[in-house]
């Protein structure tokens, strides 16, 4: 590799992965910026869920309405494991993610049999099915009452180091580690040949099929990958709120994740983080002043869909490019 090629390679790597240290730096100090640590933890957990969804909607062009079922199922499995089986954080998270990965495979396999509106309706039906099961199976899920008292056990590393996760700041950084590792892996996926293929499916699926790609297999794979990271977010959320409620598997959760994605910016990875921060923070502040604040949120979402489809991050990139062009001319 010549000197010029080395510089070009380094520049391309920096262009692809600069978001990772940038996001890590922001979230390292995030708990000390927001009013309280619990808000920071909720933001980072939902940011992971929306980034996972971005793989489907933003990069593959697949709109689904079952992300609430995936997220909420992980919440329930993690809670049930910690309450009834073993109070081990990593075992509970593993079982939650494993269950959601299998569910995502089944949903993806069935939904990919159709396309367009039919796929969307199928995923909506899947979400309603899981919601109905959670509502009716009261002996296991608690129904409307949910599962209370989900423990948040300490982490014991080889008997030498014990981390108290009941401490809010400790739990935030525990979630932070999972978020950054997940964000790094998702960024690698997006910039890999696999990522280029799913972006090709988003742009023109027929053309990708004509050159020999089995697009259905790639769609199923993205369903599973997205489900895994959404499962991690759900497991973290179960231990965060110490409660598993039926709302976690409701269509409302699916809709909230979609709104965060649209407002933040699809297909950017960083945009979903911005969207999660704005929606979680706004709901926390606005709900204390006005019970009908979702009305304003709905209007904002409509405005972004009609006039700013790139979301907040897309607008920021647009204005940033104009700014640098003007400076270069000067």
Rosetta blueprint (number, residue, H / E / L):
1 X L
2 X L
3 X H
4 X H
5 X H
6 X H
7 X H
8 X H
9 X H
10 X H
11 X H
12 X H
13 X H
14 X H
15 X H
16 X H
17 X H
18 X H
19 X H
20 X H
21 X H
22 X H
23 X H
24 X H
25 X H
26 X H
27 X H
28 X H
29 X H
30 X H
31 X H
32 X H
33 X L
34 X L
35 X L
36 X L
37 X H
38 X H
39 X H
40 X H
41 X H
42 X H
43 X H
44 X H
45 X H
46 X H
47 X H
48 X H
49 X H
50 X H
51 X H
52 X H
53 X H
54 X H
55 X H
56 X H
57 X H
58 X H
59 X H
60 X H
61 X L
62 X L
63 X L
64 X L
65 X L
66 X L
67 X H
68 X H
69 X H
70 X H
71 X H
72 X H
73 X H
74 X H
75 X H
76 X H
77 X H
78 X H
79 X H
80 X H
81 X H
82 X H
83 X H
84 X H
85 X H
86 X L
87 X L
88 X L
89 X H
90 X H
91 X H
92 X H
93 X H
94 X H
95 X H
96 X H
97 X H
98 X H
99 X H
100 X H
101 X H
102 X H
103 X H
104 X H
105 X H
106 X H
107 X H
108 X H
109 X H
110 X H
111 X H
112 X L
113 X L
114 X L
115 X L
116 X L
117 X H
118 X H
119 X H
120 X H
121 X H
122 X H
123 X H
124 X H
125 X H
126 X H
127 X H
128 X H
129 X H
130 X H
131 X H
132 X H
133 X H
134 X H
135 X H
136 X H
137 X L
138 X H
139 X H
140 X H
141 X H
142 X L
143 X H
144 X H
145 X H
146 X L
147 X E
148 X E
149 X L
150 X L
151 X L
152 X L
153 X L
154 X L
155 X E
156 X E
157 X E
158 X L
159 X L
160 X L
161 X E
162 X E
163 X E
164 X L
165 X L
166 X L
167 X L
168 X H
169 X H
170 X H
171 X H
172 X H
173 X H
174 X H
175 X H
176 X H
177 X H
178 X H
179 X H
180 X H
181 X H
182 X H
183 X H
184 X H
185 X H
186 X H
187 X H
188 X H
189 X H
190 X H
191 X L
192 X L
193 X H
194 X H
195 X H
196 X H
197 X H
198 X H
199 X H
200 X H
201 X H
202 X H
203 X H
204 X H
205 X H
206 X H
207 X H
208 X H
209 X H
210 X H
211 X L
212 X L
213 X L
214 X L
215 X H
216 X H
217 X H
218 X H
219 X H
220 X H
221 X H
222 X H
223 X H
224 X H
225 X H
226 X H
227 X H
228 X H
229 X H
230 X H
231 X H
232 X H
233 X H
234 X H
235 X H
236 X H
237 X H
238 X H
239 X H
240 X H
241 X H
242 X L
243 X E
244 X E
245 X L
246 X H
247 X H
248 X H
249 X H
250 X L
251 X H
252 X H
253 X H
254 X H
255 X H
256 X H
257 X H
258 X H
259 X H
260 X H
261 X H
262 X H
263 X H
264 X H
265 X L
266 X L
267 X L
268 X L
269 X L
270 X H
271 X H
272 X H
273 X H
274 X H
275 X H
276 X H
277 X H
278 X H
279 X H
280 X H
281 X H
282 X H
283 X H
284 X H
285 X H
286 X H
287 X L
288 X L
289 X L
290 X L
291 X L
292 X L
293 X L
294 X H
295 X H
296 X H
297 X H
298 X H
299 X H
300 X H
301 X H
302 X H
303 X H
304 X H
305 X H
306 X H
307 X H
308 X L
309 X L
310 X L
311 X H
312 X H
313 X H
314 X H
315 X H
316 X H
317 X H
318 X H
319 X H
320 X H
321 X H
322 X H
323 X H
324 X H
325 X H
326 X H
327 X H
328 X H
329 X H
330 X L
